């Protein structure tokens, strides 16, 4: 029997980051979906039911923190783990995670950290 691939949704307004992240994580054996705009993402998340959401913080119109608040307050999406995926500095990311209830953060630009932390968050998906 074939192992079911874990589904990851990457939400980022930067097309280059979406493509690069999708490529890295697909090569790791995950099923990766991307979304480049906040509008309609909550409905997409409800339908997709990903195992993990990687969410950029710095997006126009509705920031990742605002979007995470919407997802965490929605009964259809509140149990899906959210990890902030950002180029913000680590102190700022730790504080943002604490304030907004995300499971953690991954700094952009380090492929090794991306692979390691995604595996960690998927393996430790405690509701």
MOPAC internal coordinates of N, CA, C and O (Angstrom, degrees):
PM7 1SCF
backbone

  N    0.0000 0     0.00 0     0.00 0    0    0    0
  C    1.4494 1     0.00 0     0.00 0    1    0    0
  C    1.5311 1   108.63 1     0.00 0    2    1    0
  O    1.2310 1   120.69 1   -43.58 1    3    2    1
  N    1.3364 1   116.29 1   136.42 1    3    2    1
  C    1.4552 1   121.00 1  -179.39 1    5    3    2
  C    1.5235 1   110.41 1   -77.59 1    6    5    3
  O    1.2310 1   121.36 1   -42.89 1    7    6    5
  N    1.3198 1   115.00 1   137.11 1    7    6    5
  C    1.4511 1   120.93 1   178.92 1    9    7    6
  C    1.5308 1   110.15 1   -69.26 1   10    9    7
  O    1.2310 1   120.45 1   -44.28 1   11   10    9
  N    1.3230 1   116.75 1   135.72 1   11   10    9
  C    1.4580 1   121.57 1   178.68 1   13   11   10
  C    1.5243 1   108.59 1   -73.36 1   14   13   11
  O    1.2310 1   120.99 1   -51.88 1   15   14   13
  N    1.3205 1   115.72 1   128.12 1   15   14   13
  C    1.4626 1   120.08 1   179.39 1   17   15   14
  C    1.5194 1   110.45 1   -74.83 1   18   17   15
  O    1.2310 1   121.08 1   -39.55 1   19   18   17
  N    1.3122 1   115.54 1   140.45 1   19   18   17
  C    1.4601 1   120.80 1   174.00 1   21   19   18
  C    1.5239 1   108.44 1   -71.64 1   22   21   19
  O    1.2310 1   121.03 1   -40.17 1   23   22   21
  N    1.3418 1   115.64 1   139.83 1   23   22   21
  C    1.4629 1   121.46 1  -179.83 1   25   23   22
  C    1.5315 1   109.93 1   -98.57 1   26   25   23
  O    1.2310 1   121.58 1   -50.41 1   27   26   25
  N    1.3179 1   114.58 1   129.59 1   27   26   25
  C    1.4607 1   121.45 1   178.03 1   29   27   26
  C    1.5222 1   108.08 1  -122.18 1   30   29   27
  O    1.2310 1   120.81 1   -46.63 1   31   30   29
  N    1.3231 1   116.06 1   133.37 1   31   30   29
  C    1.4554 1   121.71 1   173.89 1   33   31   30
  C    1.5237 1   108.08 1  -108.53 1   34   33   31
  O    1.2310 1   120.61 1   -53.45 1   35   34   33
  N    1.3282 1   116.45 1   126.55 1   35   34   33
  C    1.4625 1   122.05 1   176.97 1   37   35   34
  C    1.5242 1   107.26 1  -109.75 1   38   37   35
  O    1.2310 1   120.69 1   -58.66 1   39   38   37
  N    1.3409 1   116.30 1   121.34 1   39   38   37
  C    1.4635 1   121.69 1   179.58 1   41   39   38
  C    1.5228 1   107.70 1  -113.60 1   42   41   39
  O    1.2310 1   120.92 1   -64.37 1   43   42   41
  N    1.3354 1   115.84 1   115.63 1   43   42   41
  C    1.4622 1   121.20 1  -176.35 1   45   43   42
  C    1.5243 1   107.78 1  -158.30 1   46   45   43
  O    1.2310 1   120.00 1   -39.72 1   47   46   45
  N    1.3169 1   117.60 1   140.28 1   47   46   45
  C    1.4619 1   120.24 1   179.01 1   49   47   46
  C    1.5261 1   112.59 1   -83.63 1   50   49   47
  O    1.2310 1   119.80 1   172.77 1   51   50   49
  N    1.3235 1   117.99 1    -7.23 1   51   50   49
  C    1.4656 1   122.54 1  -179.91 1   53   51   50
  C    1.5315 1   109.39 1   -95.03 1   54   53   51
  O    1.2310 1   121.05 1   -71.73 1   55   54   53
  N    1.3188 1   115.60 1   108.27 1   55   54   53
  C    1.4691 1   121.77 1  -176.06 1   57   55   54
  C    1.5303 1   111.63 1   -58.09 1   58   57   55
  O    1.2310 1   119.81 1   143.08 1   59   58   57
  N    1.3228 1   117.96 1   -36.92 1   59   58   57
  C    1.4736 1   120.92 1  -179.81 1   61   59   58
  C    1.5200 1   111.27 1   -63.37 1   62   61   59
  O    1.2310 1   120.51 1   138.31 1   63   62   61
  N    1.3260 1   116.62 1   -41.69 1   63   62   61
  C    1.4704 1   119.88 1   178.24 1   65   63   62
  C    1.5217 1   110.86 1   -67.04 1   66   65   63
  O    1.2310 1   120.50 1   141.47 1   67   66   65
  N    1.3218 1   116.66 1   -38.53 1   67   66   65
  C    1.4644 1   119.61 1   178.50 1   69   67   66
  C    1.5218 1   110.98 1   -61.10 1   70   69   67
  O    1.2310 1   120.71 1   131.58 1   71   70   69
  N    1.3182 1   116.24 1   -48.42 1   71   70   69
  C    1.4647 1   120.74 1  -177.73 1   73   71   70
  C    1.5283 1   110.80 1   -64.33 1   74   73   71
  O    1.2310 1   120.38 1   132.84 1   75   74   73
  N    1.3312 1   116.88 1   -47.16 1   75   74   73
  C    1.4692 1   120.79 1  -178.92 1   77   75   74
  C    1.5213 1   111.48 1   -63.38 1   78   77   75
  O    1.2310 1   120.40 1   135.48 1   79   78   77
  N    1.3323 1   116.84 1   -44.52 1   79   78   77
  C    1.4630 1   121.16 1  -179.37 1   81   79   78
  C    1.5224 1   110.35 1   -65.59 1   82   81   79
  O    1.2310 1   120.35 1   137.16 1   83   82   81
  N    1.3246 1   116.93 1   -42.84 1   83   82   81
  C    1.4621 1   120.59 1   178.63 1   85   83   82
  C    1.5255 1   110.21 1   -60.36 1   86   85   83
  O    1.2310 1   120.07 1   136.78 1   87   86   85
  N    1.3168 1   117.46 1   -43.22 1   87   86   85
  C    1.4606 1   120.94 1  -179.42 1   89   87   86
  C    1.5301 1   111.59 1   -63.21 1   90   89   87
  O    1.2310 1   120.43 1   132.19 1   91   90   89
  N    1.3257 1   116.78 1   -47.81 1   91   90   89
  C    1.4656 1   120.93 1  -179.25 1   93   91   90
  C    1.5240 1   110.80 1   -60.40 1   94   93   91
  O    1.2310 1   120.40 1   131.54 1   95   94   93
  N    1.3307 1   116.84 1   -48.46 1   95   94   93
  C    1.4649 1   120.20 1  -175.20 1   97   95   94
  C    1.5281 1   112.78 1   -74.45 1   98   97   95
  O    1.2310 1   119.91 1   148.59 1   99   98   97
  N    1.3218 1   117.77 1   -31.41 1   99   98   97
  C    1.4625 1   120.39 1   174.49 1  101   99   98
  C    1.5260 1   109.67 1   -64.43 1  102  101   99
  O    1.2310 1   120.59 1   139.39 1  103  102  101
  N    1.3261 1   116.48 1   -40.61 1  103  102  101
  C    1.4696 1   120.80 1   177.53 1  105  103  102
  C    1.5295 1   112.12 1   -65.36 1  106  105  103
  O    1.2310 1   120.43 1   159.69 1  107  106  105
  N    1.3188 1   116.78 1   -20.31 1  107  106  105
  C    1.4691 1   121.32 1   176.57 1  109  107  106
  C    1.5319 1   111.69 1   -85.73 1  110  109  107
  O    1.2310 1   120.39 1   177.10 1  111  110  109
  N    1.3233 1   116.86 1    -2.90 1  111  110  109
  C    1.4631 1   120.58 1   176.41 1  113  111  110
  C    1.5157 1   115.53 1    98.86 1  114  113  111
  O    1.2310 1   119.82 1  -169.82 1  115  114  113
  N    1.3265 1   117.96 1    10.18 1  115  114  113
  C    1.4601 1   121.23 1   179.24 1  117  115  114
  C    1.5273 1   110.29 1   -93.64 1  118  117  115
  O    1.2310 1   121.13 1   -23.24 1  119  118  117
  N    1.3196 1   115.45 1   156.76 1  119  118  117
  C    1.4547 1   121.47 1   171.33 1  121  119  118
  C    1.5283 1   105.73 1   -93.67 1  122  121  119
  O    1.2310 1   120.55 1   -64.53 1  123  122  121
  N    1.3198 1   116.56 1   115.47 1  123  122  121
  C    1.4617 1   120.97 1  -170.43 1  125  123  122
  C    1.5260 1   110.60 1  -114.33 1  126  125  123
  O    1.2310 1   121.44 1   -50.09 1  127  126  125
  N    1.3139 1   114.85 1   129.91 1  127  126  125
  C    1.4532 1   122.87 1   177.00 1  129  127  126
  C    1.5259 1   107.44 1  -116.78 1  130  129  127
  O    1.2310 1   120.56 1   -31.99 1  131  130  129
  N    1.3206 1   116.53 1   148.01 1  131  130  129
  C    1.4572 1   119.71 1   179.79 1  133  131  130
  C    1.5183 1   110.14 1  -125.31 1  134  133  131
  O    1.2310 1   121.60 1   -27.15 1  135  134  133
  N    1.3058 1   114.55 1   152.85 1  135  134  133
  C    1.4648 1   121.99 1   177.78 1  137  135  134
  C    1.5169 1   106.38 1  -144.96 1  138  137  135
  O    1.2310 1   120.40 1   -52.19 1  139  138  137
  N    1.3285 1   116.84 1   127.81 1  139  138  137
  C    1.4623 1   118.71 1  -172.16 1  141  139  138
  C    1.5222 1   114.56 1  -107.52 1  142  141  139
  O    1.2310 1   119.90 1  -173.22 1  143  142  141
  N    1.3119 1   117.79 1     6.78 1  143  142  141
  C    1.4543 1   120.07 1  -178.64 1  145  143  142
  C    1.5146 1   108.19 1  -147.40 1  146  145  143
  O    1.2310 1   120.43 1   -32.28 1  147  146  145
  N    1.3008 1   116.78 1   147.72 1  147  146  145
  C    1.4606 1   120.14 1  -175.68 1  149  147  146
  C    1.5298 1   112.51 1   -73.85 1  150  149  147
  O    1.2310 1   120.26 1   152.54 1  151  150  149
  N    1.3349 1   117.10 1   -27.46 1  151  150  149
  C    1.4538 1   120.39 1  -175.68 1  153  151  150
  C    1.5300 1   110.74 1   -65.28 1  154  153  151
  O    1.2310 1   120.27 1   -57.66 1  155  154  153
  N    1.3100 1   117.08 1   122.34 1  155  154  153
  C    1.4586 1   122.23 1   178.56 1  157  155  154
  C    1.5174 1   114.96 1    86.30 1  158  157  155
  O    1.2310 1   120.43 1   177.73 1  159  158  157
  N    1.3152 1   116.78 1    -2.27 1  159  158  157
  C    1.4660 1   118.86 1  -175.51 1  161  159  158
  C    1.5239 1   112.33 1   -67.78 1  162  161  159
  O    1.2310 1   119.43 1   146.44 1  163  162  161
  N    1.3171 1   118.69 1   -33.56 1  163  162  161
  C    1.4712 1   119.03 1  -179.39 1  165  163  162
  C    1.5295 1   110.90 1   -64.48 1  166  165  163
  O    1.2310 1   120.08 1   139.34 1  167  166  165
  N    1.3319 1   117.45 1   -40.66 1  167  166  165
  C    1.4686 1   119.85 1   176.36 1  169  167  166
  C    1.5243 1   110.84 1   -64.87 1  170  169  167
  O    1.2310 1   120.57 1   139.73 1  171  170  169
  N    1.3337 1   116.52 1   -40.27 1  171  170  169
  C    1.4608 1   120.73 1   178.60 1  173  171  170
  C    1.5255 1   110.59 1   -62.03 1  174  173  171
  O    1.2310 1   120.37 1   136.92 1  175  174  173
  N    1.3204 1   116.90 1   -43.08 1  175  174  173
  C    1.4687 1   121.81 1   179.30 1  177  175  174
  C    1.5234 1   110.31 1   -63.37 1  178  177  175
  O    1.2310 1   120.11 1   137.03 1  179  178  177
  N    1.3235 1   117.39 1   -42.97 1  179  178  177
  C    1.4718 1   120.52 1   179.16 1  181  179  178
  C    1.5233 1   111.65 1   -60.05 1  182  181  179
  O    1.2310 1   120.70 1   138.86 1  183  182  181
  N    1.3373 1   116.27 1   -41.14 1  183  182  181
  C    1.4729 1   119.76 1   179.51 1  185  183  182
  C    1.5281 1   112.05 1   -72.86 1  186  185  183
  O    1.2310 1   120.38 1   137.73 1  187  186  185
  N    1.3147 1   116.88 1   -42.27 1  187  186  185
  C    1.4637 1   121.95 1  -174.95 1  189  187  186
  C    1.5289 1   112.36 1   -74.20 1  190  189  187
  O    1.2310 1   120.33 1   140.12 1  191  190  189
  N    1.3289 1   116.97 1   -39.88 1  191  190  189
  C    1.4662 1   123.12 1  -174.66 1  193  191  190
  C    1.5372 1   110.89 1    50.37 1  194  193  191
  O    1.2310 1   120.61 1  -118.09 1  195  194  193
  N    1.3400 1   116.44 1    61.91 1  195  194  193
  C    1.4717 1   119.13 1  -179.70 1  197  195  194
  C    1.5218 1   110.90 1   -68.33 1  198  197  195
  O    1.2310 1   121.21 1   -18.83 1  199  198  197
  N    1.3160 1   115.28 1   161.17 1  199  198  197
  C    1.4634 1   121.07 1   176.54 1  201  199  198
  C    1.5194 1   111.32 1   -80.45 1  202  201  199
  O    1.2310 1   120.65 1   160.03 1  203  202  201
  N    1.3411 1   116.35 1   -19.97 1  203  202  201
  C    1.4598 1   121.70 1  -178.06 1  205  203  202
  C    1.5182 1   108.70 1  -158.26 1  206  205  203
  O    1.2310 1   120.86 1   -37.53 1  207  206  205
  N    1.3446 1   115.96 1   142.47 1  207  206  205
  C    1.4642 1   121.58 1   174.01 1  209  207  206
  C    1.5175 1   108.03 1  -117.37 1  210  209  207
  O    1.2310 1   120.81 1   -54.94 1  211  210  209
  N    1.3327 1   116.06 1   125.06 1  211  210  209
  C    1.4657 1   122.16 1   170.99 1  213  211  210
  C    1.5176 1   106.00 1   -99.30 1  214  213  211
  O    1.2310 1   120.59 1   -60.26 1  215  214  213
  N    1.3218 1   116.48 1   119.74 1  215  214  213
  C    1.4526 1   121.32 1  -169.13 1  217  215  214
  C    1.5291 1   111.05 1  -124.57 1  218  217  215
  O    1.2310 1   121.33 1   -61.71 1  219  218  217
  N    1.3270 1   115.06 1   118.29 1  219  218  217
  C    1.4603 1   120.14 1   174.81 1  221  219  218
  C    1.5255 1   108.80 1   -66.59 1  222  221  219
  O    1.2310 1   120.36 1   -35.94 1  223  222  221
  N    1.3064 1   116.92 1   144.06 1  223  222  221
  C    1.4638 1   120.58 1  -179.91 1  225  223  222
  C    1.5200 1   111.35 1   -86.43 1  226  225  223
  O    1.2310 1   120.46 1   137.53 1  227  226  225
  N    1.3278 1   116.73 1   -42.47 1  227  226  225
  C    1.4666 1   121.81 1  -172.39 1  229  227  226
  C    1.5231 1   111.57 1   -93.96 1  230  229  227
  O    1.2310 1   121.40 1   -94.40 1  231  230  229
  N    1.3289 1   114.92 1    85.60 1  231  230  229
  C    1.4588 1   120.72 1   177.15 1  233  231  230
  C    1.5303 1   108.27 1  -124.79 1  234  233  231
  O    1.2310 1   120.38 1   -31.37 1  235  234  233
  N    1.3378 1   116.87 1   148.63 1  235  234  233
  C    1.4644 1   119.13 1   179.40 1  237  235  234
  C    1.5305 1   111.38 1   -69.73 1  238  237  235
  O    1.2310 1   121.19 1   -22.18 1  239  238  237
  N    1.2913 1   115.33 1   157.82 1  239  238  237
  C    1.4707 1   124.62 1   177.24 1  241  239  238
  C    1.5277 1   112.30 1    71.99 1  242  241  239
  O    1.2310 1   119.63 1   111.90 1  243  242  241
  N    1.3232 1   118.30 1   -68.10 1  243  242  241
  C    1.4641 1   120.95 1   178.92 1  245  243  242
  C    1.5223 1   107.78 1  -125.65 1  246  245  243
  O    1.2310 1   120.79 1   -64.86 1  247  246  245
  N    1.3095 1   116.09 1   115.14 1  247  246  245
  C    1.4648 1   119.91 1  -177.60 1  249  247  246
  C    1.5258 1   110.89 1   -68.08 1  250  249  247
  O    1.2310 1   121.26 1   -15.18 1  251  250  249
  N    1.3040 1   115.19 1   164.82 1  251  250  249
  C    1.4580 1   120.06 1   176.18 1  253  251  250
  C    1.5184 1   112.33 1   -60.15 1  254  253  251
  O    1.2310 1   120.60 1   146.84 1  255  254  253
  N    1.3274 1   116.45 1   -33.16 1  255  254  253
  C    1.4645 1   118.64 1   178.69 1  257  255  254
  C    1.5244 1   110.76 1   -67.94 1  258  257  255
  O    1.2310 1   120.44 1   139.98 1  259  258  257
  N    1.3224 1   116.76 1   -40.02 1  259  258  257
  C    1.4629 1   120.27 1   176.70 1  261  259  258
  C    1.5186 1   111.45 1   -65.33 1  262  261  259
  O    1.2310 1   121.07 1   138.81 1  263  262  261
  N    1.3181 1   115.57 1   -41.19 1  263  262  261
  C    1.4589 1   120.49 1   178.89 1  265  263  262
  C    1.5293 1   111.20 1   -66.31 1  266  265  263
  O    1.2310 1   120.59 1   140.70 1  267  266  265
  N    1.3307 1   116.48 1   -39.30 1  267  266  265
  C    1.4692 1   118.94 1   178.31 1  269  267  266
  C    1.5286 1   110.29 1   -64.04 1  270  269  267
  O    1.2310 1   120.07 1   141.75 1  271  270  269
  N    1.3260 1   117.48 1   -38.25 1  271  270  269
  C    1.4665 1   120.57 1   177.66 1  273  271  270
  C    1.5289 1   110.65 1   -61.69 1  274  273  271
  O    1.2310 1   120.53 1   138.02 1  275  274  273
  N    1.3419 1   116.60 1   -41.98 1  275  274  273
  C    1.4708 1   120.01 1   177.53 1  277  275  274
  C    1.5239 1   111.41 1   -62.71 1  278  277  275
  O    1.2310 1   120.64 1   134.35 1  279  278  277
  N    1.3315 1   116.37 1   -45.65 1  279  278  277
  C    1.4651 1   120.27 1  -178.28 1  281  279  278
  C    1.5205 1   112.05 1   -66.04 1  282  281  279
  O    1.2310 1   120.58 1   139.83 1  283  282  281
  N    1.3358 1   116.49 1   -40.17 1  283  282  281
  C    1.4641 1   120.12 1  -178.20 1  285  283  282
  C    1.5281 1   112.91 1   -74.34 1  286  285  283
  O    1.2310 1   120.27 1   161.48 1  287  286  285
  N    1.3292 1   117.08 1   -18.52 1  287  286  285
  C    1.4704 1   119.52 1   179.36 1  289  287  286
  C    1.5323 1   111.85 1   -96.35 1  290  289  287
  O    1.2310 1   119.83 1   177.35 1  291  290  289
  N    1.3254 1   117.92 1    -2.65 1  291  290  289
  C    1.4591 1   122.48 1  -178.44 1  293  291  290
  C    1.5303 1   109.31 1   -95.87 1  294  293  291
  O    1.2310 1   120.10 1   -51.51 1  295  294  293
  N    1.3157 1   117.42 1   128.49 1  295  294  293
  C    1.4666 1   120.64 1  -176.46 1  297  295  294
  C    1.5292 1   112.75 1   -61.24 1  298  297  295
  O    1.2310 1   119.65 1   152.15 1  299  298  297
  N    1.3294 1   118.27 1   -27.85 1  299  298  297
  C    1.4584 1   121.15 1  -179.20 1  301  299  298
  C    1.5205 1   114.41 1   -82.74 1  302  301  299
  O    1.2310 1   120.38 1   169.18 1  303  302  301
  N    1.3412 1   116.88 1   -10.82 1  303  302  301
  C    1.4673 1   119.46 1  -175.91 1  305  303  302
  C    1.5316 1   113.71 1  -131.80 1  306  305  303
  O    1.2310 1   119.70 1   175.05 1  307  306  305
  N    1.3133 1   118.19 1    -4.95 1  307  306  305
  C    1.4688 1   120.44 1  -171.30 1  309  307  306
  C    1.5251 1   114.66 1   -64.94 1  310  309  307
  O    1.2310 1   119.72 1   157.42 1  311  310  309
  N    1.3249 1   118.13 1   -22.58 1  311  310  309
  C    1.4704 1   119.90 1  -178.25 1  313  311  310
  C    1.5162 1   113.81 1   -94.19 1  314  313  311
  O    1.2310 1   120.29 1  -177.51 1  315  314  313
  N    1.3238 1   117.05 1     2.49 1  315  314  313
  C    1.4647 1   120.65 1   178.45 1  317  315  314
  C    1.5332 1   107.94 1   -84.87 1  318  317  315
  O    1.2310 1   119.90 1   -56.32 1  319  318  317
  N    1.3198 1   117.80 1   123.68 1  319  318  317
  C    1.4640 1   119.28 1  -177.48 1  321  319  318
  C    1.5324 1   111.99 1   -66.43 1  322  321  319
  O    1.2310 1   121.67 1   -45.66 1  323  322  321
  N    1.3231 1   114.41 1   134.34 1  323  322  321
  C    1.4595 1   122.22 1   177.84 1  325  323  322
  C    1.5199 1   108.39 1  -112.75 1  326  325  323
  O    1.2310 1   121.06 1   -48.05 1  327  326  325
  N    1.3174 1   115.58 1   131.95 1  327  326  325
  C    1.4628 1   122.19 1   175.85 1  329  327  326
  C    1.5230 1   106.79 1  -124.28 1  330  329  327
  O    1.2310 1   120.72 1   -54.98 1  331  330  329
  N    1.3330 1   116.24 1   125.02 1  331  330  329
  C    1.4533 1   119.17 1   176.91 1  333  331  330
  C    1.5246 1   109.30 1   -71.21 1  334  333  331
  O    1.2310 1   121.04 1   -44.91 1  335  334  333
  N    1.3282 1   115.61 1   135.09 1  335  334  333
  C    1.4621 1   123.50 1  -177.49 1  337  335  334
  C    1.5207 1   105.98 1  -124.44 1  338  337  335
  O    1.2310 1   120.83 1   -78.78 1  339  338  337
  N    1.3262 1   116.01 1   101.22 1  339  338  337
  C    1.4543 1   118.88 1  -166.19 1  341  339  338
  C    1.5205 1   112.64 1  -147.47 1  342  341  339
  O    1.2310 1   121.42 1   -19.31 1  343  342  341
  N    1.3168 1   114.88 1   160.69 1  343  342  341
  C    1.4635 1   120.48 1   173.84 1  345  343  342
  C    1.5268 1   110.92 1   -96.85 1  346  345  343
  O    1.2310 1   119.77 1  -172.96 1  347  346  345
  N    1.3283 1   118.05 1     7.04 1  347  346  345
  C    1.4694 1   120.61 1   174.96 1  349  347  346
  C    1.5248 1   109.58 1   -63.15 1  350  349  347
  O    1.2310 1   120.66 1   -20.75 1  351  350  349
  N    1.3377 1   116.34 1   159.25 1  351  350  349
  C    1.4660 1   119.46 1   179.53 1  353  351  350
  C    1.5297 1   110.58 1   -69.01 1  354  353  351
  O    1.2310 1   120.98 1   -23.92 1  355  354  353
  N    1.3306 1   115.72 1   156.08 1  355  354  353
  C    1.4715 1   120.65 1  -172.66 1  357  355  354
  C    1.5199 1   113.91 1   -62.20 1  358  357  355
  O    1.2310 1   119.55 1   142.64 1  359  358  357
  N    1.3280 1   118.47 1   -37.36 1  359  358  357
  C    1.4684 1   119.83 1   178.14 1  361  359  358
  C    1.5241 1   110.54 1   -61.39 1  362  361  359
  O    1.2310 1   120.99 1   135.83 1  363  362  361
  N    1.3165 1   115.72 1   -44.17 1  363  362  361
  C    1.4566 1   120.91 1   178.52 1  365  363  362
  C    1.5311 1   110.47 1   -63.75 1  366  365  363
  O    1.2310 1   120.29 1   138.80 1  367  366  365
  N    1.3279 1   117.05 1   -41.20 1  367  366  365
  C    1.4650 1   120.68 1   179.96 1  369  367  366
  C    1.5208 1   111.60 1   -64.81 1  370  369  367
  O    1.2310 1   120.20 1   136.72 1  371  370  369
  N    1.3252 1   117.22 1   -43.28 1  371  370  369
  C    1.4777 1   120.05 1   178.30 1  373  371  370
  C    1.5243 1   110.65 1   -59.15 1  374  373  371
  O    1.2310 1   120.78 1   136.46 1  375  374  373
  N    1.3242 1   116.12 1   -43.54 1  375  374  373
  C    1.4649 1   120.88 1  -179.68 1  377  375  374
  C    1.5303 1   110.33 1   -65.16 1  378  377  375
  O    1.2310 1   120.13 1   137.11 1  379  378  377
  N    1.3256 1   117.35 1   -42.89 1  379  378  377
  C    1.4639 1   121.89 1  -179.43 1  381  379  378
  C    1.5237 1   110.84 1   -64.28 1  382  381  379
  O    1.2310 1   120.29 1   138.09 1  383  382  381
  N    1.3103 1   117.04 1   -41.91 1  383  382  381
  C    1.4728 1   120.98 1   177.26 1  385  383  382
  C    1.5245 1   109.86 1   -59.24 1  386  385  383
  O    1.2310 1   120.76 1   134.27 1  387  386  385
  N    1.3146 1   116.15 1   -45.73 1  387  386  385
  C    1.4585 1   121.32 1  -179.22 1  389  387  386
  C    1.5341 1   111.18 1   -63.18 1  390  389  387
  O    1.2310 1   120.36 1   138.09 1  391  390  389
  N    1.3122 1   116.92 1   -41.91 1  391  390  389
  C    1.4698 1   121.02 1  -177.12 1  393  391  390
  C    1.5202 1   113.34 1   -72.21 1  394  393  391
  O    1.2310 1   119.88 1   146.71 1  395  394  393
  N    1.3284 1   117.84 1   -33.29 1  395  394  393
  C    1.4597 1   120.37 1  -170.30 1  397  395  394
  C    1.5249 1   114.78 1  -110.32 1  398  397  395
  O    1.2310 1   119.35 1  -176.91 1  399  398  397
  N    1.3010 1   118.85 1     3.09 1  399  398  397
  C    1.4536 1   121.31 1   172.44 1  401  399  398
  C    1.5150 1   116.35 1    76.40 1  402  401  399
  O    1.2310 1   120.30 1  -161.50 1  403  402  401
  N    1.3298 1   117.03 1    18.50 1  403  402  401
  C    1.4603 1   119.66 1   175.74 1  405  403  402
  C    1.5261 1   108.51 1   -73.12 1  406  405  403
  O    1.2310 1   120.70 1   -18.00 1  407  406  405
  N    1.3397 1   116.27 1   162.00 1  407  406  405
  C    1.4700 1   120.62 1   179.91 1  409  407  406
  C    1.5182 1   112.17 1   -74.61 1  410  409  407
  O    1.2310 1   120.68 1   155.58 1  411  410  409
  N    1.3281 1   116.30 1   -24.42 1  411  410  409
  C    1.4495 1   119.84 1  -178.74 1  413  411  410
  C    1.5077 1   110.63 1   170.47 1  414  413  411
  O    1.2310 1   121.13 1    20.18 1  415  414  413
  N    1.3195 1   115.44 1  -159.82 1  415  414  413
  C    1.4588 1   120.18 1  -179.48 1  417  415  414
  C    1.5210 1   109.84 1  -145.34 1  418  417  415
  O    1.2310 1   121.61 1   -21.86 1  419  418  417
  N    1.3089 1   114.53 1   158.14 1  419  418  417
  C    1.4575 1   122.89 1   173.19 1  421  419  418
  C    1.5238 1   106.10 1  -133.30 1  422  421  419
  O    1.2310 1   120.48 1   -51.63 1  423  422  421
  N    1.3144 1   116.70 1   128.37 1  423  422  421
  C    1.4589 1   120.72 1   177.20 1  425  423  422
  C    1.5210 1   109.79 1   -79.24 1  426  425  423
  O    1.2310 1   120.81 1   -45.78 1  427  426  425
  N    1.3158 1   116.06 1   134.22 1  427  426  425
  C    1.4637 1   120.37 1   177.75 1  429  427  426
  C    1.5225 1   110.04 1   -69.05 1  430  429  427
  O    1.2310 1   121.31 1   -30.76 1  431  430  429
  N    1.3200 1   115.09 1   149.24 1  431  430  429
  C    1.4528 1   120.29 1   172.55 1  433  431  430
  C    1.5164 1   115.08 1   102.85 1  434  433  431
  O    1.2310 1   119.55 1   167.64 1  435  434  433
  N    1.3259 1   118.47 1   -12.36 1  435  434  433
  C    1.4594 1   121.48 1  -179.23 1  437  435  434
  C    1.5293 1   107.74 1  -115.63 1  438  437  435
  O    1.2310 1   120.68 1   -80.44 1  439  438  437
  N    1.3255 1   116.30 1    99.56 1  439  438  437
  C    1.4700 1   121.03 1  -175.62 1  441  439  438
  C    1.5291 1   111.41 1   -62.87 1  442  441  439
  O    1.2310 1   120.26 1   140.60 1  443  442  441
  N    1.3323 1   117.11 1   -39.40 1  443  442  441
  C    1.4626 1   120.19 1   178.84 1  445  443  442
  C    1.5334 1   110.27 1   -60.52 1  446  445  443
  O    1.2310 1   120.51 1   134.58 1  447  446  445
  N    1.3272 1   116.63 1   -45.42 1  447  446  445
  C    1.4679 1   120.08 1   179.75 1  449  447  446
  C    1.5228 1   110.75 1   -65.25 1  450  449  447
  O    1.2310 1   120.05 1   141.12 1  451  450  449
  N    1.3234 1   117.52 1   -38.88 1  451  450  449
  C    1.4617 1   121.09 1   177.71 1  453  451  450
  C    1.5259 1   110.48 1   -58.53 1  454  453  451
  O    1.2310 1   120.10 1   129.13 1  455  454  453
  N    1.3204 1   117.42 1   -50.87 1  455  454  453
  C    1.4679 1   121.58 1  -179.76 1  457  455  454
  C    1.5301 1   111.27 1   -61.77 1  458  457  455
  O    1.2310 1   120.73 1   132.61 1  459  458  457
  N    1.3173 1   116.21 1   -47.39 1  459  458  457
  C    1.4709 1   121.43 1  -176.53 1  461  459  458
  C    1.5284 1   111.58 1   -64.11 1  462  461  459
  O    1.2310 1   120.83 1   132.61 1  463  462  461
  N    1.3222 1   116.01 1   -47.39 1  463  462  461
  C    1.4645 1   118.95 1  -175.86 1  465  463  462
  C    1.5318 1   112.14 1   -72.38 1  466  465  463
  O    1.2310 1   119.97 1   143.96 1  467  466  465
  N    1.3183 1   117.67 1   -36.04 1  467  466  465
  C    1.4660 1   119.07 1   176.77 1  469  467  466
  C    1.5250 1   109.22 1   -61.58 1  470  469  467
  O    1.2310 1   120.34 1   133.86 1  471  470  469
  N    1.3200 1   116.95 1   -46.14 1  471  470  469
  C    1.4738 1   120.29 1   177.99 1  473  471  470
  C    1.5277 1   110.33 1   -59.59 1  474  473  471
  O    1.2310 1   120.23 1   137.53 1  475  474  473
  N    1.3269 1   117.16 1   -42.47 1  475  474  473
  C    1.4663 1   121.44 1   179.67 1  477  475  474
  C    1.5367 1   110.78 1   -61.77 1  478  477  475
  O    1.2310 1   120.43 1   130.04 1  479  478  477
  N    1.3308 1   116.79 1   -49.96 1  479  478  477
  C    1.4751 1   118.97 1  -177.48 1  481  479  478
  C    1.5256 1   111.98 1   -65.62 1  482  481  479
  O    1.2310 1   119.80 1   145.02 1  483  482  481
  N    1.3028 1   117.98 1   -34.98 1  483  482  481
  C    1.4679 1   120.47 1   177.41 1  485  483  482
  C    1.5284 1   111.83 1   -71.38 1  486  485  483
  O    1.2310 1   120.30 1   142.64 1  487  486  485
  N    1.3309 1   117.04 1   -37.36 1  487  486  485
  C    1.4669 1   120.82 1   179.60 1  489  487  486
  C    1.5251 1   112.33 1   -74.47 1  490  489  487
  O    1.2310 1   120.26 1   158.33 1  491  490  489
  N    1.3189 1   117.11 1   -21.67 1  491  490  489
  C    1.4612 1   121.86 1  -176.18 1  493  491  490
  C    1.5201 1   111.00 1  -117.61 1  494  493  491
  O    1.2310 1   120.83 1  -136.30 1  495  494  493
  N    1.3164 1   116.02 1    43.70 1  495  494  493
  C    1.4556 1   121.60 1  -177.82 1  497  495  494
  C    1.5237 1   109.76 1   -79.63 1  498  497  495
  O    1.2310 1   121.30 1   -98.83 1  499  498  497
  N    1.2967 1   115.12 1    81.17 1  499  498  497
  C    1.4677 1   121.30 1  -179.76 1  501  499  498
  C    1.5295 1   107.57 1   -92.76 1  502  501  499
  O    1.2310 1   120.91 1   -57.40 1  503  502  501
  N    1.3120 1   115.86 1   122.60 1  503  502  501
  C    1.4692 1   119.79 1  -178.07 1  505  503  502
  C    1.5097 1   111.03 1   -76.03 1  506  505  503
  O    1.2310 1   120.10 1   180.00 1  507  506  505

